[in-house]
Amino acid sequence: MSTDETDDLIAAVSRDCIANKVRLLNRAVTALYDAALRPHGLKISQMSVLVTVQVLGRPSPGAVGRALHMEKSTLSRNVDRMRSRGWLDAAATEDGRATELFVTPAGRRLLRKVHPAWSAAQERAAELLGEPGVRGMARHVASVKRRADG
């Protein structure tokens, strides 16, 4: 393959790669939320875990990881940090064969406390993406979830 052909391939990847575009968008939006939540010592990834645990109602770590499409090591690191801060805890199931996670009272207080900061970040993200972008993203996420769960 010639240098010109290689350069053309590289240019095509740089210009067209969907994964790179999604990662760039993810980093930009995550930065908005993380900046808003930073004064509270929380990251959006941790808030997502807390909210998911609360919504699922004492789920296993595996169920949280599946719900968030999060790697086991990333989830474990986040859970450990949140447990050390008293926002999240774990307990053995009744039969003692599994572990379930739950949001502590301190974690629930934190979620109430950070809601205004999250809401402000939500507004900034919506402005960044625009209304058509937000609607389109919601449709695409729903479609991807259906395919992943089906």
Beta strands, then each sheet from edge to edge (+ up, - down):
strand 1: 88-92
strand 2: 99-103
sheet 1: 1+ 2-
end
